[in-house]
């Protein structure tokens, strides 16, 4: 980049890309640790992330020891960060990272930020219709949950009154609440598998609001030219049914917002879709770190806040005394398609339980029962009987890695399983 175009240049200790719970938590913790100059770069007009759109409970129990709505929670995160001296720059977008230089655009034009360390906390996005292979025209009133909540809570716009909700992840049930409090009455909720993907008690929510929940049912076509007039769905036996509705909410199926990392040459994991990191959240560029839902889709705001807080401590330590070298890591390989992803993907050796993350996070791609196994150079170093639904968070203690040395090969496998 450089100064050939006479663009403004700003220097700081840490630049954080993304002003959601993880990014704001990391920024606040860095300031608590005595790091002088911390800048948060947020492309929206307000910081706070996805909770700004979620006008329902519960948020904030870990962070503020009280139950808050999403917007109240987001405001408190921003206020706390500002109180500790974090510089939050909204309506700013990072278009590229080169080493520790950030090329930034804003309403004022181009600028450059040069940081000693960079944290990327850009979160996730819902899979759009174009990536879901749903046939039909392109009528109005087809939206994601995030877009729906933005329309209702930020713009006071009601896009439909009788939509169909596609999916049963936690965010899908959030969309039910958003609809109900806005006077919208969903006519159906569709799930392709035989049970919901969110935690089981939530399957009562559609019943409470008299919304039919159809299992083993797939959306195959959206009907309507100018606006949605209905959908065609297919059940497990292949029968096609038409449901009359005036909108479609495509929920879940999140993807990490990792386009900036790809543009900037930072290694991205083929399994999670997020960056490849070590136990300190450090990326392939060792001066760039990542945290929050960018690591894997998708966790709660509270979980991301805790990840961001921890990362703030590790980045502060890196600036003060340095972290262990980033060149002595072992990669963790996945040996079965039943395991969807693992985070982190690299462990720096020798592993010490007080340094960095203390657990591996994995997800299954489908419901599984059996034995989860970790092998090092072919020998079992950890195993546990597991019964899990798809997309559930499973944690493996990294303490099992304390005796690993040298150029070992570590693999995750799942044996003697029965899918249901």
C-alpha positions as CSV (number, residue, x, y, z in Angstrom):
1,X,0.0,0.0,0.0
2,X,2.2,2.9,1.2
3,X,1.6,6.6,1.0
4,X,1.7,7.2,-2.8
5,X,-1.9,8.4,-2.9
6,X,-1.5,10.6,0.2
7,X,-4.1,8.7,2.1
8,X,-4.3,9.2,5.9
9,X,-2.3,6.7,7.9
10,X,-3.2,5.7,11.5
11,X,-0.9,3.7,13.8
12,X,-2.3,1.6,16.7
13,X,-1.3,-1.4,18.9
14,X,-4.3,-3.5,17.9
15,X,-6.9,-3.2,15.1
16,X,-10.1,-5.2,15.5
17,X,-12.2,-5.9,12.4
18,X,-15.8,-6.4,13.5
19,X,-17.7,-4.7,16.3
20,X,-19.9,-7.5,17.6
21,X,-19.8,-9.3,21.0
22,X,-16.4,-11.0,20.3
23,X,-14.7,-8.0,18.8
24,X,-15.9,-5.6,21.5
25,X,-15.0,-8.1,24.3
26,X,-11.5,-8.5,22.9
27,X,-11.1,-4.7,22.6
28,X,-12.3,-4.1,26.2
29,X,-10.0,-6.8,27.6
30,X,-7.0,-5.5,25.7
31,X,-7.6,-2.1,27.4
32,X,-8.0,-3.7,30.8
33,X,-4.6,-5.4,30.1
34,X,-3.0,-2.0,29.6
35,X,-2.8,-1.9,25.8
36,X,-2.8,1.7,24.9
37,X,-4.3,2.0,21.4
38,X,-7.1,-0.3,20.4
39,X,-9.3,0.5,17.3
40,X,-12.5,-1.4,16.4
41,X,-13.5,-1.1,12.8
42,X,-17.2,-1.7,12.1
43,X,-18.9,-1.5,8.7
44,X,-22.4,-0.9,10.0
45,X,-23.6,2.5,11.3
46,X,-23.6,1.2,14.8
47,X,-21.5,-1.3,16.7
48,X,-22.9,-4.2,18.6
49,X,-23.2,-6.9,16.0
50,X,-26.2,-9.2,15.4
51,X,-27.7,-8.7,18.9
52,X,-28.7,-5.2,17.7
53,X,-31.4,-6.9,15.5
54,X,-32.6,-9.3,18.2
55,X,-35.3,-7.5,20.1
56,X,-35.9,-10.4,22.6
57,X,-34.4,-12.0,25.7
58,X,-32.1,-13.5,26.9
59,X,-28.8,-11.7,26.5
60,X,-26.2,-10.5,29.0
61,X,-26.4,-13.0,31.8
62,X,-22.6,-13.9,31.6
63,X,-21.5,-10.4,30.9
64,X,-23.8,-8.1,33.0
65,X,-25.4,-10.6,35.4
66,X,-28.9,-9.6,34.2
67,X,-31.3,-10.6,31.4
68,X,-31.3,-8.1,28.5
69,X,-32.8,-7.8,25.1
70,X,-30.4,-7.9,22.2
71,X,-30.4,-4.2,21.5
72,X,-29.8,-3.3,25.2
73,X,-27.0,-5.9,25.4
74,X,-25.3,-4.5,22.3
75,X,-25.5,-0.9,23.7
76,X,-24.0,-2.0,27.0
77,X,-21.1,-3.8,25.2
78,X,-20.4,-0.6,23.2
79,X,-20.7,1.6,26.3
80,X,-18.3,-0.6,28.3
81,X,-15.7,-0.6,25.5
82,X,-15.9,3.2,25.1
83,X,-15.6,3.6,28.9
84,X,-12.3,1.7,28.8
85,X,-11.0,3.9,26.0
86,X,-11.6,1.8,22.9
87,X,-11.7,3.8,19.6
88,X,-14.8,2.5,17.7
89,X,-15.0,3.6,14.0
90,X,-18.4,2.8,12.4
91,X,-19.2,2.9,8.7
92,X,-15.6,1.8,8.1
93,X,-14.8,-1.3,6.0
94,X,-11.5,-3.2,5.7
95,X,-11.0,-4.2,2.1
96,X,-7.6,-5.9,2.4
97,X,-4.9,-6.9,4.9
98,X,-1.3,-6.9,3.9
99,X,0.9,-8.1,6.8
100,X,-0.2,-5.6,9.5
101,X,-1.5,-2.9,7.2
102,X,-5.2,-2.5,6.7
103,X,-6.7,-0.8,3.7
104,X,-10.0,0.9,4.9
105,X,-12.8,2.7,3.2
106,X,-15.3,5.0,4.9
107,X,-17.6,7.9,3.9
108,X,-14.6,10.1,4.2
109,X,-12.6,8.0,1.7
110,X,-9.6,5.7,1.8
111,X,-7.3,5.4,4.8
112,X,-4.7,3.0,6.1
113,X,-4.3,1.6,9.6
114,X,-1.0,0.1,10.6
115,X,-1.3,-2.1,13.7
116,X,1.1,-4.3,15.7
117,X,-1.6,-7.0,15.9
118,X,-4.9,-7.5,14.1
119,X,-8.0,-9.4,15.3
120,X,-10.6,-10.4,12.8
121,X,-14.1,-10.9,14.3
122,X,-16.4,-10.6,11.3
123,X,-18.8,-13.3,12.4
124,X,-21.1,-15.3,10.1
125,X,-23.8,-14.8,7.5
126,X,-26.8,-17.0,6.7
127,X,-26.6,-19.0,3.5
128,X,-28.6,-17.1,0.9
129,X,-31.2,-18.5,-1.4
130,X,-28.7,-18.6,-4.3
131,X,-26.7,-21.2,-2.4
132,X,-29.6,-23.4,-1.4
133,X,-30.7,-24.6,-4.8
134,X,-34.3,-23.6,-4.4
135,X,-36.2,-23.3,-7.6
136,X,-38.9,-20.7,-8.6
137,X,-39.0,-17.0,-9.5
138,X,-37.3,-14.2,-7.6
139,X,-40.3,-12.6,-5.9
140,X,-40.2,-10.0,-3.0
141,X,-40.5,-11.2,0.6
142,X,-37.8,-13.9,0.6
143,X,-35.4,-13.0,3.4
144,X,-33.0,-14.3,6.0
145,X,-33.5,-14.0,9.8
146,X,-30.9,-11.3,10.1
147,X,-32.4,-9.3,7.3
148,X,-35.9,-9.8,8.8
149,X,-34.8,-8.6,12.2
150,X,-33.0,-5.6,10.7
151,X,-36.2,-4.6,8.8
152,X,-38.4,-4.9,11.9
153,X,-36.2,-3.7,14.7
154,X,-34.1,-1.1,12.9
155,X,-36.3,0.1,10.1
156,X,-39.8,-0.6,11.5
157,X,-40.8,-2.4,8.2
158,X,-43.1,-5.4,8.2
159,X,-42.3,-7.3,5.0
160,X,-45.1,-9.9,5.2
161,X,-47.8,-11.3,7.6
162,X,-48.0,-15.0,6.9
163,X,-44.6,-16.4,6.1
164,X,-43.1,-19.9,6.1
165,X,-39.9,-20.4,8.2
166,X,-37.3,-22.7,6.8
167,X,-35.0,-24.5,9.3
168,X,-35.0,-25.3,13.0
169,X,-31.7,-23.9,14.4
170,X,-31.7,-21.6,17.4
171,X,-32.0,-18.5,15.1
172,X,-35.1,-20.1,13.5
173,X,-36.9,-19.9,16.8
174,X,-35.6,-16.4,17.3
175,X,-37.4,-15.5,14.0
176,X,-40.7,-16.9,15.5
177,X,-40.4,-14.5,18.4
178,X,-39.5,-11.6,16.1
179,X,-42.6,-12.4,14.0
180,X,-45.0,-12.8,16.9
181,X,-44.1,-9.6,18.7
182,X,-44.5,-7.7,15.3
183,X,-48.0,-9.1,14.6
184,X,-46.7,-11.6,12.0
185,X,-48.2,-15.1,12.1
186,X,-46.0,-17.8,10.5
187,X,-48.1,-20.4,8.8
188,X,-45.5,-23.2,9.0
189,X,-42.0,-24.1,10.0
190,X,-40.1,-26.7,8.0
191,X,-37.2,-29.0,9.0
192,X,-35.6,-31.5,6.7
193,X,-34.6,-33.9,9.4
194,X,-36.8,-35.8,11.9
195,X,-36.1,-33.5,14.8
196,X,-35.2,-29.9,15.4
197,X,-31.5,-28.8,15.3
198,X,-31.9,-26.4,18.3
199,X,-32.2,-27.7,21.9
200,X,-35.2,-29.9,22.5
201,X,-37.3,-27.7,24.8
202,X,-37.7,-25.2,21.9
203,X,-39.9,-27.7,20.0
204,X,-42.7,-26.5,22.2
205,X,-42.4,-22.9,20.9
206,X,-44.2,-23.5,17.5
207,X,-47.0,-25.3,19.4
208,X,-47.4,-22.4,21.8
209,X,-47.9,-20.0,18.9
210,X,-49.9,-22.6,16.9
211,X,-47.4,-22.8,14.1
212,X,-47.4,-26.3,12.4
213,X,-43.9,-27.8,12.5
214,X,-43.2,-30.2,9.6
215,X,-40.4,-32.7,10.1
216,X,-38.7,-34.5,7.2
217,X,-39.9,-31.8,4.9
218,X,-37.9,-29.9,2.2
219,X,-38.5,-26.7,0.5
220,X,-38.4,-27.3,-3.3
221,X,-39.9,-24.2,-4.9
222,X,-41.0,-20.7,-4.1
223,X,-44.2,-19.6,-5.9
224,X,-44.9,-16.1,-7.0
225,X,-43.7,-13.6,-9.6
226,X,-43.8,-10.2,-8.0
227,X,-44.4,-11.3,-4.4
228,X,-44.4,-14.7,-2.7
229,X,-47.8,-16.5,-2.9
230,X,-46.8,-19.9,-1.7
231,X,-44.2,-22.6,-1.5
232,X,-44.0,-26.2,-2.7
233,X,-42.5,-28.7,-0.2
234,X,-41.6,-32.4,-0.4
235,X,-42.0,-34.8,2.5
236,X,-39.9,-37.9,3.3
237,X,-42.0,-40.1,1.0
238,X,-41.6,-37.7,-1.9
239,X,-45.1,-36.3,-1.9
240,X,-45.3,-32.6,-3.0
241,X,-47.6,-30.2,-1.1
242,X,-48.3,-26.6,-1.6
243,X,-48.5,-24.1,1.4
244,X,-50.1,-20.7,0.8
245,X,-48.0,-17.9,2.3
246,X,-46.8,-14.4,1.6
247,X,-43.2,-14.7,2.6
248,X,-40.3,-17.1,3.2
249,X,-37.7,-16.8,6.0
250,X,-34.6,-18.8,5.2
251,X,-32.9,-19.4,8.5
252,X,-29.6,-20.8,9.7
253,X,-27.1,-22.8,7.6
254,X,-24.5,-20.2,8.6
255,X,-21.2,-19.5,6.8
256,X,-18.2,-17.8,8.4
257,X,-17.7,-14.3,6.9
258,X,-14.2,-15.2,5.8
259,X,-14.0,-13.3,2.4
260,X,-11.6,-10.8,3.8
261,X,-9.2,-13.6,4.9
262,X,-9.3,-15.2,1.4
263,X,-8.6,-11.8,-0.3
264,X,-5.7,-11.2,2.1
265,X,-4.1,-14.6,1.7
266,X,-4.8,-15.9,5.2
267,X,-5.4,-19.7,5.3
268,X,-9.0,-20.8,5.5
269,X,-10.1,-24.3,6.8
270,X,-12.0,-26.3,4.3
271,X,-14.1,-27.9,7.1
272,X,-15.3,-25.0,9.1
273,X,-15.1,-22.3,6.4
274,X,-13.3,-20.1,8.9
275,X,-9.6,-19.4,9.4
276,X,-7.1,-22.0,10.4
277,X,-6.0,-21.1,13.9
278,X,-3.8,-22.4,16.8
279,X,-4.8,-22.5,20.4
280,X,-4.1,-18.8,20.8
281,X,-6.5,-17.9,18.0
282,X,-3.4,-17.1,15.8
283,X,-3.8,-17.4,12.0
284,X,-1.3,-18.4,9.3
285,X,-0.1,-14.8,9.5
286,X,1.1,-14.9,13.1
287,X,0.3,-11.2,13.7
288,X,-3.4,-11.8,12.8
289,X,-5.8,-13.4,15.2
290,X,-9.4,-14.5,14.9
291,X,-12.3,-15.0,17.3
292,X,-16.0,-15.4,17.6
293,X,-18.4,-16.9,15.1
294,X,-15.9,-16.4,12.3
295,X,-14.2,-19.5,13.8
296,X,-17.2,-21.8,13.1
297,X,-20.9,-21.4,12.6
298,X,-22.4,-20.7,15.0
299,X,-22.4,-20.0,18.8
300,X,-24.3,-17.7,21.1
301,X,-23.4,-14.1,21.7
302,X,-22.3,-15.0,25.3
303,X,-20.0,-17.8,24.0
304,X,-18.5,-15.4,21.5
305,X,-18.0,-12.7,24.2
306,X,-16.1,-15.2,26.3
307,X,-13.9,-16.2,23.3
308,X,-13.2,-12.5,22.6
309,X,-12.3,-11.8,26.2
310,X,-9.9,-14.7,26.3
311,X,-8.3,-13.7,23.0
312,X,-7.8,-10.2,24.4
313,X,-5.6,-11.7,27.1
314,X,-3.6,-13.7,24.6
315,X,-3.0,-10.8,22.2
316,X,-2.0,-8.6,25.2
317,X,0.5,-11.3,26.3
318,X,1.9,-11.5,22.7
319,X,2.5,-7.8,22.7
320,X,4.1,-7.7,26.1
321,X,6.3,-10.8,26.3
322,X,5.4,-12.9,23.2
323,X,3.5,-16.1,22.7
324,X,5.2,-19.4,22.0
325,X,6.6,-19.6,18.4
326,X,4.0,-20.2,15.7
327,X,6.3,-22.6,13.8
328,X,6.2,-25.7,16.0
329,X,2.5,-26.7,15.5
330,X,0.9,-30.0,14.7
331,X,-2.2,-30.1,12.5
332,X,-5.2,-32.0,13.6
333,X,-6.8,-34.1,10.8
334,X,-10.3,-35.4,10.5
335,X,-10.7,-39.0,9.5
336,X,-14.4,-39.3,9.1
337,X,-17.1,-37.3,7.3
338,X,-19.2,-37.6,10.4
339,X,-17.1,-35.0,12.1
340,X,-17.9,-31.7,10.4
341,X,-15.1,-29.5,11.8
342,X,-12.6,-29.0,14.6
343,X,-11.4,-25.7,16.2
344,X,-8.5,-25.0,16.7
345,X,-6.9,-26.9,13.8
346,X,-3.3,-26.5,14.9
347,X,-1.7,-27.0,18.4
348,X,1.6,-25.4,19.2
349,X,4.0,-27.7,21.1
350,X,4.9,-28.2,23.8
351,X,1.3,-27.7,24.9
352,X,0.8,-26.1,28.3
353,X,-2.7,-26.2,29.9
354,X,-2.4,-22.6,31.1
355,X,-1.7,-21.2,27.7
356,X,-4.4,-20.5,25.2
357,X,-7.5,-22.6,24.7
358,X,-7.9,-25.7,26.8
359,X,-10.4,-27.5,24.6
360,X,-11.0,-28.6,21.1
361,X,-14.4,-27.9,19.7
362,X,-15.9,-30.3,17.2
363,X,-19.3,-30.6,15.5
364,X,-20.9,-33.7,13.9
365,X,-22.5,-33.5,10.5
366,X,-25.4,-35.8,11.5
367,X,-26.7,-37.5,14.7
368,X,-24.2,-40.0,16.0
369,X,-23.7,-42.6,18.7
370,X,-20.4,-44.2,19.3
371,X,-16.8,-43.6,20.4
372,X,-15.0,-40.4,19.6
373,X,-11.2,-41.1,19.4
374,X,-8.1,-38.9,19.3
375,X,-5.0,-40.7,18.0
376,X,-1.4,-39.5,18.0
377,X,0.9,-41.4,15.6
378,X,-1.7,-44.1,15.5
379,X,-2.1,-44.6,19.3
380,X,-5.2,-43.5,21.2
381,X,-4.5,-40.6,23.6
382,X,-8.2,-39.8,24.4
383,X,-11.5,-41.4,23.8
384,X,-15.1,-41.0,25.0
385,X,-18.5,-42.5,24.2
386,X,-20.6,-39.9,22.6
387,X,-24.3,-39.5,21.7
388,X,-24.9,-36.3,19.9
389,X,-27.2,-34.6,17.5
390,X,-25.9,-32.7,14.4
391,X,-24.3,-29.4,15.0
392,X,-24.0,-29.8,18.8
393,X,-20.8,-28.5,20.4
394,X,-18.6,-31.3,21.6
395,X,-15.5,-30.4,23.7
396,X,-12.3,-32.4,23.9
397,X,-9.8,-31.5,26.6
398,X,-6.4,-30.4,25.2
399,X,-4.8,-31.8,28.4
400,X,-4.5,-35.0,26.3
401,X,-1.9,-33.1,24.2
402,X,0.5,-32.3,27.0
403,X,2.9,-35.3,26.4
404,X,3.0,-34.9,22.6
405,X,6.4,-33.9,21.2
406,X,8.1,-33.6,17.9
407,X,6.5,-34.0,14.5
408,X,3.5,-36.1,15.6
409,X,0.4,-36.7,13.6
410,X,-2.9,-36.2,15.4
411,X,-6.2,-37.5,14.0
412,X,-9.9,-37.4,15.1
413,X,-12.0,-40.4,14.3
414,X,-15.4,-41.8,15.3
415,X,-16.0,-45.5,15.7
416,X,-18.8,-48.0,16.2
417,X,-21.4,-45.4,15.5
418,X,-25.1,-45.8,14.9
419,X,-26.8,-42.9,13.2
420,X,-30.4,-42.1,14.0
